[in-house]
Amino acid sequence: MRSEISRARRLVVKVGSALVTDNGNGLDRGFLAELARQIAALREDGREVLLVSSGAIAAGMQRLGWTARPRAMHALQAAAAVGQMGLAQAYESCFSQYGLKTAQILLTHDDLSDRLRYLNARSTLAALLELGVVPVINENDTVVTDEIRFGDNDTLGALVANLVEADALLILTDQAGLFTADPRKEPAATLVAERRADDPSLEAMAGGAGSGIARGGMLTKVRAAQRAARSGAHTLIASGRETDALPRLARGEALGTLLFAAATPLAARKQWLADHLQLAGSLILDAGAVQALASGKSLLPIGVTAVEGEFGRGEAVACRGPDGREIARGLVNYSSAEARRIARQPSSEIETLLGHLDEPELIHRNNLVLL
């Protein structure tokens, strides 16, 4: 499986705050310079590279003289705004030493959950890669509150991998990889060299956040690997302090942990649906509809027992079984008000009930993805 990584042409590299800011002591320009050198080497090898970088809040804290991460949202946003300036300047300076241009891209989960903004972001990143520019991507922490409170750049790295249909996601951290238990607490823990990304035992091995500076931890990296695998991207987790970590990983060297994608990549449209983080509502299905979706069929109104939330035609909604578990998501052909009127009814009654017939399905199978 490592040999597949050596053939990967498009890579998303994610670096954590502990590396970028030397565990919160300010931007580590030595690390950033080394990172730029390694990415330049990947570019020389014919690879396309997108960089997802943490560190804005931590860098801002250092610039402002704060020693502890504040709790107040406005203070976090202020730190992000201050830190983003220094982070962008540092990357531009480091990459210019190798004749590479960089571009700052600030994204929110909103940007990737809205179909139009998703496509705009995808087109912009594709244009930058075509121009030979290295996109440096971060969450737009200065304007969005829930990303700071709940988000992490491991998730963002996976979403970017899905967005650009990357071959691999390389996560550089301050740990050697994923261990069978927390090596700081269990001396007998061993490194997991290679495992399927969807292996259910992985989450049990992963713990919480690794430091007071970073917001992620090994668990978020495992979940990012699961998300990246939906579009066929393999994930490698390794120490960013290893010499030549990126070129060695890209060559397929047995370094860190490989969590490989076992499934066939989804179509681009279904990638977006699978990663739609903000849904407009839910459709509650009966057992027969759940079975129909599992066999690859469209969702008909007769299989819907309840409609939750308010949404318009074309919005993304969750499809939940009788137990409330989300089994699929898709783009609805009717608004919530219309869906309530036609729920539990055969498709032949839609025109009578609504006065018009747009589609016989509530969600067509081409606009639906199983989870």
C-alpha positions as CSV (number, residue, x, y, z in Angstrom):
1,M,0.0,0.0,0.0
2,R,2.9,2.4,0.7
3,S,3.9,2.0,-3.0
4,E,0.6,3.8,-3.9
5,I,1.8,6.8,-2.0
6,S,4.9,7.0,-4.0
7,R,2.7,7.4,-7.1
8,A,0.5,10.1,-5.5
9,R,0.6,13.3,-7.6
10,R,-1.6,15.7,-5.6
11,L,-0.9,16.0,-1.9
12,V,-2.5,17.9,1.0
13,V,0.0,18.6,3.8
14,K,-1.4,19.6,7.2
15,V,0.9,20.9,10.0
16,G,-0.1,21.4,13.6
17,S,0.3,24.3,15.9
18,A,2.9,22.6,18.1
19,L,5.2,22.4,15.1
20,V,4.5,25.8,13.6
21,T,4.8,27.7,16.9
22,D,7.4,25.5,18.7
23,N,4.8,24.4,21.3
24,G,3.4,28.0,21.6
25,N,6.6,29.9,21.9
26,G,6.0,31.9,18.7
27,L,6.5,31.1,15.1
28,D,9.3,28.6,14.6
29,R,10.9,30.1,11.5
30,G,13.5,27.3,11.4
31,F,10.6,24.7,11.1
32,L,8.8,26.8,8.5
33,A,12.0,27.2,6.4
34,E,12.5,23.4,6.6
35,L,8.9,22.8,5.7
36,A,9.3,25.1,2.6
37,R,12.4,23.2,1.6
38,Q,10.7,19.9,1.8
39,I,7.6,21.1,-0.2
40,A,9.9,22.6,-2.8
41,A,11.5,19.1,-3.1
42,L,8.1,17.6,-3.6
43,R,7.3,20.2,-6.3
44,E,10.6,19.3,-8.0
45,D,9.5,15.7,-8.0
46,G,6.4,16.7,-10.0
47,R,3.9,16.7,-7.1
48,E,1.2,19.3,-6.5
49,V,1.1,20.4,-2.9
50,L,-1.5,22.3,-0.8
51,L,-0.6,23.3,2.7
52,V,-3.1,23.4,5.5
53,S,-1.5,25.2,8.4
54,S,-2.5,25.7,12.0
55,G,-0.8,28.3,14.2
56,A,-2.6,31.6,13.7
57,I,-4.2,31.8,17.2
58,A,-1.0,30.5,18.8
59,A,1.2,32.9,16.9
60,G,-1.2,35.8,17.8
61,M,-1.1,34.8,21.4
62,Q,2.7,35.0,21.4
63,R,2.7,38.4,19.6
64,L,0.2,39.7,22.2
65,G,2.2,38.4,25.1
66,W,-0.5,35.9,26.2
67,T,0.8,32.7,27.9
68,A,-2.5,30.9,28.2
69,R,-5.2,30.3,25.5
70,P,-8.1,32.7,26.4
71,R,-11.7,31.4,26.7
72,A,-13.5,34.5,25.4
73,M,-14.4,34.2,21.8
74,H,-13.6,37.8,20.9
75,A,-10.1,37.3,22.4
76,L,-9.5,34.2,20.3
77,Q,-10.6,36.0,17.2
78,A,-8.3,38.9,18.0
79,A,-5.4,36.5,18.4
80,A,-6.2,34.8,15.1
81,A,-6.3,38.2,13.3
82,V,-3.0,39.2,14.7
83,G,-1.4,35.8,14.2
84,Q,-2.6,35.4,10.6
85,M,-0.5,38.4,9.5
86,G,2.7,36.9,10.9
87,L,1.9,33.5,9.6
88,A,1.3,34.6,6.0
89,Q,4.5,36.8,6.0
90,A,6.6,34.0,7.3
91,Y,5.4,31.5,4.7
92,E,5.8,34.0,1.9
93,S,9.4,34.6,3.0
94,C,10.3,31.0,3.4
95,F,8.9,29.7,0.1
96,S,10.3,32.6,-1.8
97,Q,13.8,31.2,-1.0
98,Y,12.9,28.4,-3.4
99,G,11.3,30.5,-6.1
100,L,7.8,29.5,-5.0
101,K,4.8,31.8,-4.7
102,T,2.2,31.3,-2.0
103,A,-1.5,32.3,-1.7
104,Q,-3.4,32.6,1.6
105,I,-6.8,30.9,1.5
106,L,-9.1,31.3,4.6
107,L,-12.0,28.9,4.6
108,T,-14.9,28.1,6.9
109,H,-17.0,25.0,7.0
110,D,-19.8,27.2,5.6
111,D,-17.7,27.7,2.5
112,L,-17.5,24.0,1.9
113,S,-21.2,23.2,2.8
114,D,-22.6,25.7,0.3
115,R,-22.6,24.2,-3.1
116,L,-21.7,27.4,-5.0
117,R,-19.0,28.5,-2.6
118,Y,-17.7,24.9,-2.6
119,L,-17.3,25.0,-6.4
120,N,-15.8,28.5,-6.2
121,A,-13.2,27.3,-3.7
122,R,-12.4,24.3,-5.8
123,S,-11.9,26.4,-9.0
124,T,-9.7,28.9,-7.2
125,L,-7.5,26.1,-5.8
126,A,-7.3,24.4,-9.1
127,A,-6.2,27.7,-10.8
128,L,-3.5,28.3,-8.1
129,L,-2.1,24.8,-8.6
130,E,-2.1,25.3,-12.4
131,L,-0.1,28.6,-11.8
132,G,2.4,26.7,-9.7
133,V,1.4,28.5,-6.5
134,V,1.4,26.8,-3.1
135,P,-2.0,27.5,-1.4
136,V,-1.6,28.0,2.3
137,I,-5.0,27.2,3.8
138,N,-6.3,27.9,7.3
139,E,-9.7,28.2,8.9
140,N,-11.1,31.7,9.0
141,D,-11.1,31.9,12.7
142,T,-11.5,35.7,12.8
143,V,-15.1,35.6,11.6
144,V,-16.6,32.2,12.5
145,T,-17.2,31.2,16.1
146,D,-18.0,27.5,15.9
147,E,-14.8,26.7,14.0
148,I,-12.8,28.0,17.0
149,R,-14.9,26.2,19.5
150,F,-15.4,22.9,17.8
151,G,-13.3,22.9,14.6
152,D,-9.8,21.7,14.0
153,N,-7.4,21.8,11.0
154,D,-7.2,18.0,10.7
155,T,-10.9,18.1,9.6
156,L,-10.1,21.0,7.3
157,G,-7.2,19.1,5.8
158,A,-9.5,16.1,5.0
159,L,-12.2,18.4,3.5
160,V,-9.5,20.1,1.3
161,A,-8.3,16.6,0.2
162,N,-11.9,15.8,-0.7
163,L,-12.4,19.2,-2.4
164,V,-9.4,18.9,-4.7
165,E,-9.5,15.1,-5.1
166,A,-6.1,14.7,-3.6
167,D,-4.3,11.3,-3.6
168,A,-3.0,11.6,-0.1
169,L,-3.3,13.7,3.1
170,L,0.0,14.0,5.0
171,I,-0.5,15.1,8.6
172,L,2.6,16.3,10.4
173,T,2.4,16.3,14.1
174,D,4.6,16.3,17.2
175,Q,4.1,12.5,17.6
176,A,5.6,9.7,15.7
177,G,2.2,8.5,14.5
178,L,-0.8,6.6,15.9
179,F,0.0,4.3,18.8
180,T,-2.0,1.4,20.2
181,A,-2.4,3.6,23.4
182,D,-1.1,7.0,24.5
183,P,2.7,6.4,24.7
184,R,3.0,9.2,27.3
185,K,0.9,7.1,29.7
186,E,1.5,3.5,28.4
187,P,5.2,2.7,27.9
188,A,4.2,-0.6,26.2
189,A,2.2,1.1,23.5
190,T,3.4,0.3,19.9
191,L,3.2,2.3,16.7
192,V,0.5,1.4,14.3
193,A,2.3,1.1,11.0
194,E,-0.6,0.5,8.6
195,R,-4.3,0.1,8.9
196,R,-7.5,0.6,7.0
197,A,-8.9,4.1,7.6
198,D,-12.3,2.6,8.4
199,D,-11.0,0.2,11.0
200,P,-13.4,0.6,14.0
201,S,-10.6,-0.1,16.5
202,L,-8.7,3.1,15.6
203,E,-10.9,5.5,17.5
204,A,-10.4,3.5,20.7
205,M,-6.7,3.8,20.4
206,A,-6.8,7.6,19.9
207,G,-7.0,10.0,22.8
208,G,-8.0,13.6,23.4
209,A,-6.2,16.9,22.5
210,G,-2.4,16.6,22.7
211,S,-1.6,20.1,24.2
212,G,-2.9,23.3,25.5
213,I,-1.9,25.1,22.3
214,A,-3.4,22.7,19.7
215,R,-7.2,22.0,19.6
216,G,-6.9,18.6,17.8
217,G,-5.5,15.3,19.0
218,M,-5.0,11.9,17.5
219,L,-8.7,11.2,17.5
220,T,-9.3,14.1,15.1
221,K,-6.6,12.7,12.9
222,V,-8.2,9.3,12.8
223,R,-11.6,10.9,11.9
224,A,-9.9,13.1,9.3
225,A,-8.4,9.9,7.7
226,Q,-11.9,8.4,7.7
227,R,-13.3,11.5,6.0
228,A,-10.4,11.7,3.5
229,A,-10.9,8.0,2.6
230,R,-14.4,8.9,1.3
231,S,-12.8,10.4,-1.8
232,G,-10.1,7.8,-2.0
233,A,-7.3,9.7,-0.3
234,H,-4.9,7.8,1.9
235,T,-3.7,9.5,5.1
236,L,-0.2,9.4,6.6
237,I,0.4,10.6,10.2
238,A,4.0,11.2,11.1
239,S,6.3,13.4,13.2
240,G,7.2,16.7,11.5
241,R,10.5,16.7,13.4
242,E,11.7,13.7,11.4
243,T,14.5,14.6,9.0
244,D,13.0,15.0,5.5
245,A,9.6,13.7,6.7
246,L,7.6,14.8,3.6
247,P,9.9,13.4,0.9
248,R,10.3,10.2,2.8
249,L,6.6,9.8,3.2
250,A,6.0,10.6,-0.5
251,R,8.6,8.0,-1.5
252,G,6.6,5.4,0.4
253,E,9.1,4.9,3.2
254,A,7.8,3.1,6.3
255,L,7.5,6.2,8.4
256,G,4.7,7.0,10.8
257,T,1.2,5.6,10.4
258,L,-0.6,4.9,7.1
259,L,-4.4,4.8,7.2
260,F,-5.4,3.8,3.8
261,A,-8.6,4.2,1.9
262,A,-10.2,0.9,0.9
263,A,-13.2,2.2,-1.0
264,T,-13.6,3.3,-4.6
265,P,-13.6,7.2,-4.7
266,L,-17.0,8.7,-4.7
267,A,-18.1,11.0,-7.5
268,A,-17.2,14.7,-6.8
269,R,-20.9,15.6,-6.2
270,K,-21.2,12.8,-3.7
271,Q,-18.0,13.8,-1.9
272,W,-19.5,17.2,-1.3
273,L,-22.8,15.6,0.0
274,A,-20.9,13.3,2.3
275,D,-19.0,16.2,3.8
276,H,-21.9,18.6,4.0
277,L,-21.4,19.8,7.6
278,Q,-24.4,22.0,7.9
279,L,-27.7,20.4,6.9
280,A,-31.0,22.2,6.5
281,G,-33.2,19.5,8.1
282,S,-34.0,15.8,8.3
283,L,-36.3,13.2,6.8
284,I,-37.3,10.3,9.0
285,L,-37.7,7.1,7.0
286,D,-39.5,3.9,7.7
287,A,-37.6,0.5,7.6
288,G,-38.7,-0.1,4.0
289,A,-37.2,3.2,2.8
290,V,-33.9,2.5,4.7
291,Q,-33.7,-0.9,2.9
292,A,-34.4,0.8,-0.5
293,L,-31.7,3.4,-0.1
294,A,-29.2,0.6,1.0
295,S,-29.9,-1.2,-2.3
296,G,-29.2,1.9,-4.4
297,K,-32.7,3.3,-5.0
298,S,-34.0,6.8,-4.8
299,L,-36.0,8.1,-1.8
300,L,-39.8,8.2,-2.5
301,P,-42.2,10.3,-0.4
302,I,-44.1,7.2,0.7
303,G,-41.1,6.1,2.7
304,V,-40.9,9.3,4.8
305,T,-42.7,9.3,8.2
306,A,-41.7,12.8,9.4
307,V,-40.0,16.0,8.2
308,E,-37.8,18.0,10.6
309,G,-36.6,21.6,10.1
310,E,-37.3,24.1,7.4
311,F,-35.6,23.9,4.0
312,G,-36.0,24.9,0.4
313,R,-35.9,22.9,-2.8
314,G,-32.4,21.8,-3.6
315,E,-31.0,22.0,0.0
316,A,-29.1,19.2,1.7
317,V,-30.9,17.2,4.3
318,A,-30.1,14.2,6.5
319,C,-32.0,10.9,6.0
320,R,-32.5,9.1,9.3
321,G,-33.8,5.7,10.1
322,P,-36.6,5.0,12.6
323,D,-34.0,5.0,15.4
324,G,-32.8,8.5,14.5
325,R,-29.4,7.4,13.1
326,E,-28.3,9.2,10.0
327,I,-27.9,6.8,7.1
328,A,-27.7,9.1,4.1
329,R,-27.9,12.7,3.0
330,G,-29.0,14.3,-0.2
331,L,-30.5,17.2,-2.1
332,V,-34.3,17.4,-1.8
333,N,-36.6,18.0,-4.8
334,Y,-39.2,19.6,-2.6
335,S,-39.4,22.2,0.2
336,S,-40.0,21.1,3.8
337,A,-43.6,22.4,3.5
338,E,-44.2,20.4,0.4
339,A,-42.4,17.3,1.8
340,R,-44.8,17.3,4.8
341,R,-47.8,17.3,2.5
342,I,-46.6,14.4,0.4
343,A,-45.0,12.3,3.1
344,R,-46.4,8.8,3.4
345,Q,-48.1,9.2,0.0
346,P,-47.3,7.4,-3.3
347,S,-45.6,9.4,-6.0
348,S,-48.7,9.2,-8.1
349,E,-50.4,11.6,-5.7
350,I,-47.8,14.3,-5.7
351,E,-49.4,16.4,-8.4
352,T,-52.9,16.1,-6.8
353,L,-51.5,17.1,-3.4
354,L,-49.3,20.0,-4.6
355,G,-50.8,21.1,-7.8
356,H,-47.6,20.3,-9.7
357,L,-45.1,17.5,-10.1
358,D,-41.4,18.4,-10.2
359,E,-40.0,14.9,-9.7
360,P,-41.5,11.6,-8.6
361,E,-38.6,11.2,-6.1
362,L,-38.1,13.2,-2.9
363,I,-34.4,12.7,-3.4
364,H,-33.0,11.1,-6.6
365,R,-30.3,8.5,-6.1
366,N,-27.8,10.6,-8.1
367,N,-28.1,13.3,-5.4
368,L,-27.9,11.0,-2.5
369,V,-25.0,9.4,-0.7
370,L,-25.0,6.7,2.0
371,L,-23.0,7.2,5.1
